[in-house]
Amino acid sequence: MSRSLLRPLPRPGATRTLLCLSFCGGGTASFRPWAEALPPDVELVLYCYPGREGRYTVPFAADWNALIADALEAVRTVAAERPYLLLGHSMGAWVAFDLTCRLEAGAGAPPRALIASGADSPVRWAEKRRETPTPRDTDDELLTWMSTVGQLSDVVLAEPELRSMAVEVFRADLLVSDGYRYREGVTVRTPLQVLYGADDDLDAPAARWRPLATGEFRADELPGGHFYTPPVWARLPECIAALHPAPAGGHRSSA
């Protein structure tokens, strides 16, 4: 098993996999509790970016294409086992979208569903490079942003060494994501669901993601900000339409 993949609750008899990609500066810890919120036939698998957690000694990805190449190898490992769904949060949503585009173009087996959570549409890549946070921000500015959106725990904020490590990882991911370029007209056939917080600072996510899907599409507004409310985040898989026959979580949907 690749060290880039973590299975918080192994389910060898599962018939489906939910593969998750983290936000900028994140690891797998925030996603691990989701294993308990999944149907019993679904296994949670988490992809760990280079340079953190179990891959601490692995150098950060040099650029966007290097990160995608690393993630693609992990996705192929998962796809070889059983059908899978691909979920990315924040930066992870753009990684998941780019991966799905490449998989549909012949790089491997595409996911059965793509879930983009807490992210502006990739069509806004140029604007996002000029918006906070950026890799050019100071350490204090990056810490303030991460604290404001709820990305850092009180334990990390209270420990200077942990704060320094958090900023290092965050800045490395910002540098990588700064190299993303959306290619005009690129779309996905894979069913696409967009999740976004009612109080998040996103630019019309439902409307801007919609043109990128040539297949099934839905968008669900959830309570809270960038990481929703704690109860919603803790059980976010319950909002994934492809995992449940009923409408996702009973939240308002728009197309």
Secondary structure in CASP SS format (residue, H / E / C, confidence):
PFRMAT SS
TARGET T0000
AUTHOR 0000-0000-0000
METHOD secondary structure of the structure
MODEL  1
M C 1.00
S C 1.00
R C 1.00
S C 1.00
L E 1.00
L E 1.00
R C 1.00
P C 1.00
L C 1.00
P C 1.00
R C 1.00
P C 1.00
G C 1.00
A C 1.00
T C 1.00
R E 1.00
T E 1.00
L E 1.00
L E 1.00
C E 1.00
L E 1.00
S C 1.00
F C 1.00
C C 1.00
G C 1.00
G C 1.00
G C 1.00
T C 1.00
A H 1.00
S H 1.00
F H 1.00
R H 1.00
P H 1.00
W H 1.00
A H 1.00
E H 1.00
A H 1.00
L C 1.00
P C 1.00
P C 1.00
D C 1.00
V E 1.00
E E 1.00
L E 1.00
V E 1.00
L E 1.00
Y E 1.00
C C 1.00
Y C 1.00
P C 1.00
G C 1.00
R C 1.00
E H 1.00
G H 1.00
R H 1.00
Y C 1.00
T C 1.00
V C 1.00
P C 1.00
F C 1.00
A C 1.00
A C 1.00
D C 1.00
W H 1.00
N H 1.00
A H 1.00
L H 1.00
I H 1.00
A H 1.00
D H 1.00
A H 1.00
L H 1.00
E H 1.00
A H 1.00
V H 1.00
R H 1.00
T H 1.00
V H 1.00
A H 1.00
A C 1.00
E C 1.00
R C 1.00
P C 1.00
Y E 1.00
L E 1.00
L E 1.00
L E 1.00
G E 1.00
H E 1.00
S C 1.00
M H 1.00
G H 1.00
A H 1.00
W H 1.00
V H 1.00
A H 1.00
F H 1.00
D H 1.00
L H 1.00
T H 1.00
C H 1.00
R H 1.00
L H 1.00
E H 1.00
A H 1.00
G H 1.00
A H 1.00
G C 1.00
A C 1.00
P C 1.00
P C 1.00
R C 1.00
A E 1.00
L E 1.00
I E 1.00
A E 1.00
S E 1.00
G C 1.00
A C 1.00
D C 1.00
S C 1.00
P H 1.00
V H 1.00
R H 1.00
W H 1.00
A H 1.00
E H 1.00
K H 1.00
R C 1.00
R C 1.00
E C 1.00
T C 1.00
P C 1.00
T C 1.00
P C 1.00
R C 1.00
D C 1.00
T C 1.00
D H 1.00
D H 1.00
E H 1.00
L H 1.00
L H 1.00
T H 1.00
W H 1.00
M H 1.00
S H 1.00
T H 1.00
V H 1.00
G C 1.00
Q C 1.00
L C 1.00
S C 1.00
D H 1.00
V H 1.00
V H 1.00
L H 1.00
A H 1.00
E C 1.00
P H 1.00
E H 1.00
L H 1.00
R H 1.00
S H 1.00
M H 1.00
A H 1.00
V H 1.00
E H 1.00
V H 1.00
F H 1.00
R H 1.00
A H 1.00
D H 1.00
L H 1.00
L H 1.00
V H 1.00
S H 1.00
D C 1.00
G C 1.00
Y C 1.00
R C 1.00
Y C 1.00
R C 1.00
E C 1.00
G C 1.00
V C 1.00
T C 1.00
V E 1.00
R C 1.00
T C 1.00
P C 1.00
L E 1.00
Q E 1.00
V E 1.00
L E 1.00
Y E 1.00
G E 1.00
A C 1.00
D C 1.00
D C 1.00
D C 1.00
L C 1.00
D C 1.00
A C 1.00
P H 1.00
A H 1.00
A H 1.00
R H 1.00
W H 1.00
R H 1.00
P H 1.00
L H 1.00
A E 1.00
T C 1.00
G C 1.00
E C 1.00
F E 1.00
R E 1.00
A E 1.00
D E 1.00
E E 1.00
L E 1.00
P C 1.00
G C 1.00
G E 1.00
H C 1.00
F C 1.00
Y E 1.00
T C 1.00
P H 1.00
P H 1.00
V H 1.00
W H 1.00
A H 1.00
R C 1.00
L H 1.00
P H 1.00
E H 1.00
C H 1.00
I C 1.00
A H 1.00
A H 1.00
L H 1.00
H C 1.00
P C 1.00
A C 1.00
P C 1.00
A H 1.00
G H 1.00
G H 1.00
H C 1.00
R C 1.00
S E 1.00
S E 1.00
A C 1.00
END
